[in-house]
Amino acid sequence: MSEELRLVPDTSVIIDGRITAKLKAGEYEQAIIIVPEALVSELEAQANRGREIGFKGLEELKELNEMAKRGEISLQYQGKRPSPEQVKLAPAGEIDSMIRAIAVENNAIFITSDRVQADVARAKGLNVEYLYPKIEELRPLHIEEFFTKDTLSVHLKVNVPPMAKRGTIGKQRLVKIRDEVCTDSELHDIIRELIERAKRDPDSYLELDYTGATVFQIGPMRIAAAQPPFSDGREITAVRPVAMVHLEDYRLSNELKTRIIERQRGILVAGPPGAGKSTFVAGVAEFLHGKGFIVKTMESPRDLQVPDAITQYAPLERDMAKTADILLMVRPDYTVYDEVRKTKDFHVFADMRLAGVGMVGVVHATRAVDAIQRLIGRVELGVIPQVVDTVVFIEKGEVSKVYDIEFTVKVPHGMLEQDLARPVITVADFETGEVEYEMYTYGEQVVVMPVSGIEVKRPGMWSLAAGVVKKEMQKYTRGPVDVKVVSDSSATVYMDEEDIPSVIGKGGKNIDQIEKKLGIHLDIRERQEGKDKGKGKKIEKIEISSFIPAIERSKKYVVLNVKELSGETVDVYSGDDYLFTATVGRKGDVKIGKDTEAAYRIMENPSIVTVRLSTGMG
């Protein structure tokens, strides 16, 4: 009995097939292979969750059974199946401990290709054989046969002919590789082969393994495998970069290159899927490294083609926020974040940028401005230029647009009065300096307004303004509220008489705050409703009285003084031409920004300026 060779394999050597390979090579003749029931349970649990490593392990157990039937080995199953509680503790090593116990009971050689398992077993006094992976055994993969020099991606699905995208970035075409359809057995074998490669090749690894979905990184190839219940049939998609591209290969101005390296910046690289964003950021990473910057990457999966000196980080414990915590301790000069997609990704990107780390993020967008809009609601508006100051839009492998993002205080495009000035984010073409978009708050909404090349439709803007004003007024009123916007800078609000005092507030405090918040002058009027022959038409009281104001000019304003109309709503005319509607202040003053069109009209011919009690007709 003592001369019998007893072997207890662990899960790792069953999954990677090493024990079966050694037995077939005759290294363990007439050996007694003892398989712990705990090992079988672990493989069964993995297979039930749809994980390929579980199926691969069960296939190896079938092979061991076939060898036992042929009399080549003696196969035994020993031990107890683990309880549900022990299965839950599997990540903490409970199943591994049960497997090692079987080796102790049988005075057997414990075989593993897991270094931690080997070290623990030796510490427990077991006779351990550690199987090192043999890199020289690596052979070309079957999936590589589908690739040609110009193939970007290969698409395999059961009962469908294999397809491939070929060409260059931006000039791709989908072609059929062969007429014969893929079989489930063929795809099954390809996935098994990929698992083997990920186990044995230091340059390959299993990136993700979920129920029904597995992602491999095999050298430069990213391969995603899907199967039911996640997909309606077994499918494999393999993507491979066609060529390494350097930043010098892009038609970039020296000013843009200087901008990238002059200080740490927040850069978004945007574009539609397949446009070449990742290829571009890999070139940026290489460029920054060549200029003496410490560069790291955050990727899931890690498939950027960058120099070995640039360390590529995956989500730590499946959480990029934890990866960011480590990087903030490492303090790189620049970090490439591929891809920034979910709200949490934007938060992590913003946190690292505000901590002083230069950031280059990759986002999906069909227009350059869309990349900035994806920050709205995820990052406070006023902080956006600190998080992202440059947007590079990639289209068909080329840089088609570069935006410069800045923060300023100004009157937004389309508004006239100086007292409407507010914080505005400008989005300008980097090459020409021309502002193309403005972003600012209007009431409680964020507006992204085109200011170049697109005509602003004022009626639409006024409709938006009316809705914002009405929503704000309803915070103070109980009855109905009607709003009529009469210009870019003023609106008339109609409400019930009993609601007016709460809107005005003591000494006009409330209305002043509301006007300041909304950035628009408000004319508060009582709703006057009557019946006209039963048709329910609204009839507004109309009183017309004209006054000649005293006109003064200060550093910022043109001031009209009509003490007789203090607190009244008035219409201001130049001759017979209506200029604007306003509410006279408590001191009888109406202030107009000196650089507005109305101020110019008043000062052009002040003798014909009159002020009339407002008729509501505008």
Residue pairs with C-beta under 8 A, 6 or more apart in sequence:
4 32
5 28
5 30
5 31
5 32
5 109
6 31
6 32
6 34
6 106
6 107
6 108
6 109
7 19
7 28
7 31
7 32
7 33
7 34
7 108
7 109
7 111
8 34
8 35
8 36
8 99
8 102
8 103
8 106
8 108
8 109
8 110
8 111
9 19
9 33
9 35
9 39
9 111
9 112
10 39
10 96
10 99
10 100
10 110
10 111
10 112
10 114
10 117
11 39
11 42
11 43
11 57
11 95
11 96
11 99
11 114
12 112
12 113
12 114
12 117
13 19
13 111
13 112
13 113
13 131
14 35
14 39
14 43
14 57
14 60
14 61
15 43
15 53
15 56
15 57
15 60
15 195
15 199
16 113
16 133
16 196
16 199
16 200
17 56
17 60
17 196
18 113
18 131
19 33
19 60
19 64
19 111
19 131
20 60
20 63
20 64
20 67
22 28
22 131
23 31
23 33
23 64
23 67
23 72
23 73
24 67
28 73
30 73
30 74
31 73
31 74
32 73
32 74
32 75
32 76
32 108
33 64
33 68
33 73
33 74
33 75
33 76
34 76
34 77
34 78
34 102
34 103
34 106
34 108
35 61
35 64
35 75
35 76
35 77
35 78
36 77
36 78
36 79
36 98
36 99
36 102
37 77
37 78
37 79
37 80
37 81
38 79
38 80
38 81
38 82
38 86
38 95
38 98
38 99
38 102
39 95
39 99
40 61
40 77
40 81
41 81
41 82
41 87
41 95
42 82
42 87
42 90
42 95
43 54
43 57
43 58
43 61
44 54
44 58
45 54
45 87
45 90
46 53
46 54
46 55
46 57
47 54
47 55
47 57
47 58
48 54
49 211
50 210
50 211
50 212
50 213
50 227
50 228
50 229
50 230
51 209
51 210
51 211
51 214
52 191
52 192
52 195
52 209
52 214
52 225
53 195
53 206
53 209
56 192
56 195
59 192
64 73
64 75
65 75
67 73
67 75
68 74
68 75
78 102
78 105
78 106
79 98
79 101
79 102
80 98
82 90
82 94
82 95
82 98
86 94
86 95
86 98
87 95
89 95
93 120
96 117
96 120
100 110
100 117
100 120
100 121
100 124
100 126
102 108
103 109
103 110
103 121
103 126
104 124
104 126
108 127
109 127
109 128
109 129
110 121
110 126
110 127
110 128
110 129
111 128
111 129
111 131
112 118
112 121
112 128
112 129
112 130
112 131
113 130
113 131
113 132
113 133
113 199
115 130
118 128
118 130
121 128
122 128
133 199
133 200
134 200
135 200
135 201
135 202
137 200
138 197
138 200
138 201
141 190
141 193
141 194
141 197
141 218
142 189
142 190
142 193
143 154
143 156
143 190
143 193
143 194
143 221
143 223
143 236
143 238
146 154
146 156
146 162
146 164
146 177
146 238
147 154
147 164
147 238
147 240
148 164
148 166
149 242
150 166
150 167
150 168
150 242
151 164
151 165
151 166
151 240
151 242
152 164
152 165
152 166
152 167
152 169
152 172
152 239
152 240
152 241
152 242
153 164
153 165
153 237
153 238
153 239
153 240
154 162
154 163
154 164
154 177
154 236
154 237
154 238
155 162
155 163
155 164
155 165
155 235
155 236
155 237
156 162
156 163
156 182
156 187
156 190
156 235
156 236
156 237
156 238
157 182
157 187
157 233
157 234
157 235
157 236
158 181
158 182
158 183
158 184
158 187
158 233
158 234
158 235
159 181
159 182
159 183
159 233
160 181
160 182
161 176
161 177
161 178
161 179
161 180
161 181
161 182
162 176
162 177
162 178
162 182
163 174
163 175
163 176
163 177
164 174
164 175
164 177
165 172
165 173
165 174
165 175
166 172
166 173
166 175
167 173
168 242
168 397
169 242
169 274
169 275
169 276
169 279
169 396
169 397
170 275
170 276
170 395
170 396
170 397
170 398
171 396
172 274
184 234
187 225
187 234
187 235
187 236
188 234
190 236
191 214
191 225
191 236
194 216
194 218
194 223
194 225
195 206
197 204
197 216
197 218
198 204
198 205
198 206
198 216
198 218
201 218
201 219
203 219
204 216
204 217
204 218
204 219
205 216
205 217
206 214
206 215
206 216
207 215
207 216
207 217
207 222
207 300
207 301
207 302
207 314
208 214
208 215
208 300
208 301
209 215
210 230
211 229
211 230
212 226
212 227
212 228
212 229
212 230
212 231
213 224
213 225
213 226
213 227
213 230
213 231
214 224
214 225
214 226
215 222
215 223
215 224
215 225
215 301
216 222
216 223
216 224
216 225
217 223
217 301
217 302
217 303
220 240
220 241
220 303
220 305
221 238
221 239
221 240
222 238
222 239
222 240
222 301
222 303
223 236
223 237
223 238
223 239
224 236
224 237
224 238
225 234
225 235
225 236
226 234
226 235
226 236
227 233
227 234
227 235
228 234
239 303
241 279
241 305
244 282
244 305
245 276
245 279
245 280
245 282
245 283
246 283
246 286
246 287
247 257
247 283
247 284
247 286
247 287
249 283
250 280
250 283
250 398
250 399
251 398
251 399
252 399
253 431
255 430
256 402
256 430
257 287
259 265
259 390
259 430
260 267
260 284
260 287
260 288
260 390
261 288
261 291
261 293
263 358
264 333
264 334
264 356
264 357
264 358
265 358
265 359
265 389
265 390
266 349
266 353
266 358
266 359
266 361
266 386
266 387
266 388
266 389
266 390
267 284
267 358
267 359
267 360
267 361
267 388
267 389
267 390
267 391
267 392
268 340
268 361
268 362
268 363
268 371
268 372
268 388
268 390
268 391
268 392
269 277
269 280
269 281
269 284
269 360
269 361
269 362
269 363
269 392
269 394
270 277
270 362
270 363
270 364
270 365
270 368
270 370
270 371
270 391
270 392
270 393
270 394
271 277
271 364
271 365
271 393
271 394
271 395
272 364
272 365
272 366
272 395
273 364
275 394
275 395
275 396
275 397
276 394
276 396
276 397
276 398
277 362
277 394
278 303
278 304
278 338
278 362
279 305
279 397
280 392
280 394
280 399
281 304
281 336
281 338
281 360
281 362
282 304
282 305
282 306
282 336
284 336
284 360
285 295
285 297
285 304
285 306
285 310
285 334
285 336
285 360
286 306
286 307
286 310
288 295
288 333
288 334
288 358
289 295
289 306
289 307
289 309
289 310
293 332
293 333
293 334
293 358
294 331
294 332
294 333
294 334
295 306
295 310
295 332
295 333
295 334
295 335
295 336
296 310
296 311
296 312
296 313
296 327
296 330
296 332
296 334
296 335
296 336
297 304
297 306
297 310
297 311
297 312
297 313
297 335
297 336
297 337
297 338
298 313
298 315
298 320
298 323
298 324
298 327
298 335
298 336
298 337
298 338
299 312
299 313
299 314
299 336
299 338
300 314
300 315
300 320
301 314
302 312
302 313
302 314
304 312
304 336
304 338
306 312
306 336
313 323
313 326
313 327
314 323
315 322
315 323
316 322
316 323
316 325
316 326
320 344
320 345
320 348
321 344
321 347
321 348
324 348
324 351
324 352
327 335
327 352
327 357
328 352
328 355
328 357
331 357
332 357
333 357
333 358
334 357
334 358
334 359
334 360
335 352
335 357
335 358
335 359
335 360
336 360
336 361
336 362
337 345
337 348
337 349
337 352
337 359
337 360
337 361
337 362
338 361
338 362
339 345
339 361
339 362
339 363
339 364
340 346
340 349
340 361
340 362
340 363
341 363
341 364
343 378
346 374
346 375
346 378
346 379
347 378
347 379
349 359
349 361
349 387
350 378
350 379
350 383
350 387
352 359
353 359
353 386
353 387
353 388
354 383
354 386
354 387
359 387
361 388
363 371
363 374
365 371
365 374
365 393
367 393
368 391
368 393
368 400
368 401
368 403
369 403
369 427
369 436
369 437
369 448
371 391
371 393
372 384
372 388
372 391
372 403
372 405
372 427
372 437
372 439
373 448
375 384
375 387
375 388
376 384
376 439
376 446
376 448
377 446
379 387
381 423
381 425
381 439
381 440
381 441
381 446
382 407
382 423
382 425
384 405
384 425
384 439
385 405
385 406
385 407
385 425
386 407
388 405
389 404
389 405
389 406
390 402
390 403
390 404
390 405
390 430
391 401
391 402
391 403
391 405
391 427
392 399
392 401
392 402
393 399
393 400
393 401
393 402
393 403
394 400
395 401
401 429
402 429
402 430
402 431
403 427
403 428
403 429
403 430
403 436
404 427
404 428
404 429
404 430
404 433
405 425
405 426
405 427
406 425
406 426
406 428
407 423
407 424
407 425
407 426
408 423
408 424
408 425
408 426
409 421
409 422
409 423
409 424
410 421
410 422
410 424
411 417
411 418
411 420
411 421
411 422
412 420
412 422
412 424
412 438
412 440
412 447
412 449
413 438
413 449
413 451
413 456
414 449
414 451
414 456
414 458
414 461
414 488
415 488
415 489
415 519
416 487
416 488
416 489
416 593
416 596
416 597
416 598
417 488
417 489
417 521
417 592
417 593
417 596
418 556
418 593
418 594
418 595
418 596
419 519
419 591
419 593
420 489
420 519
420 520
422 440
422 441
422 519
423 440
423 441
424 438
424 439
424 440
425 438
425 439
425 440
426 435
426 437
426 438
427 435
427 436
427 437
427 438
427 439
428 434
428 435
428 436
429 436
434 452
435 451
435 452
436 450
436 451
436 452
436 453
437 448
437 449
437 450
437 451
437 452
438 447
438 448
438 449
438 451
439 446
439 447
439 448
439 449
440 446
440 447
440 449
441 447
442 464
442 465
442 468
442 518
442 519
443 465
443 468
443 469
443 471
443 472
443 517
443 518
444 468
444 471
445 464
445 468
447 464
449 456
450 456
458 488
461 488
462 485
462 488
463 485
465 485
465 491
465 520
466 483
466 484
466 485
466 491
468 518
469 483
469 485
469 491
469 493
469 518
469 520
469 522
470 481
470 482
470 483
470 493
472 514
472 517
472 518
473 481
473 483
473 493
473 495
473 503
473 514
474 481
476 499
476 502
476 503
476 510
477 495
477 496
477 499
477 502
477 503
478 496
478 498
478 499
479 495
479 496
479 498
479 499
479 527
480 495
480 496
480 527
481 493
481 494
481 495
481 499
482 493
482 494
482 495
482 527
483 491
483 492
483 493
483 494
484 491
484 492
484 493
484 494
485 491
486 492
486 523
486 580
486 581
486 618
487 580
487 581
489 520
489 521
489 580
490 520
490 521
490 522
490 523
490 580
490 581
490 582
491 520
491 521
491 522
491 523
492 522
492 523
492 525
492 569
492 581
492 614
492 616
492 618
493 503
493 522
493 523
493 524
493 525
494 525
494 526
494 527
495 503
495 524
495 525
495 526
495 527
496 526
496 527
497 526
497 527
500 524
500 526
502 510
503 510
503 511
503 514
503 524
504 510
504 511
504 524
505 511
505 512
505 513
507 586
508 586
511 522
511 524
514 522
515 521
515 522
521 582
521 583
522 583
523 569
523 581
523 582
523 583
523 614
524 569
524 583
525 569
525 614
525 616
527 538
528 538
528 539
528 540
528 541
529 538
529 539
530 537
530 538
530 539
531 537
532 539
540 615
540 616
542 615
542 616
542 617
543 613
543 615
544 612
544 613
544 615
545 612
545 613
546 610
546 611
546 612
547 562
547 564
547 565
547 610
547 611
547 612
548 609
548 610
548 611
549 560
549 561
549 562
549 590
549 609
549 610
549 611
550 560
550 561
550 562
551 558
551 559
551 560
551 561
551 602
551 603
551 606
551 609
552 558
552 559
552 561
553 559
553 594
553 603
554 594
555 594
556 593
556 594
557 591
557 592
557 593
557 594
557 599
558 591
558 592
558 593
558 594
558 599
558 602
558 603
559 589
559 590
559 591
559 592
560 572
560 589
560 590
560 592
560 602
560 609
560 611
561 587
561 588
561 589
561 590
562 570
562 584
562 588
562 590
562 611
563 587
563 588
564 588
565 584
565 588
565 611
565 613
566 584
566 585
566 586
566 587
566 588
567 583
567 584
567 585
567 586
568 583
568 584
568 613
568 614
569 581
569 582
569 583
569 584
569 613
569 614
570 581
570 582
570 583
570 584
570 590
570 611
570 612
570 613
570 614
571 578
571 580
571 581
571 611
571 612
571 613
571 614
571 615
571 618
572 578
572 579
572 580
572 581
572 582
572 590
572 598
572 602
572 609
572 610
572 611
573 579
573 609
573 610
573 611
573 612
574 601
574 602
574 604
574 605
574 608
574 609
575 605
575 608
577 601
578 618
579 598
579 601
579 602
580 592
580 598
581 614
581 618
582 590
584 590
584 611
585 591
590 611
592 598
592 599
592 602
593 599
602 609
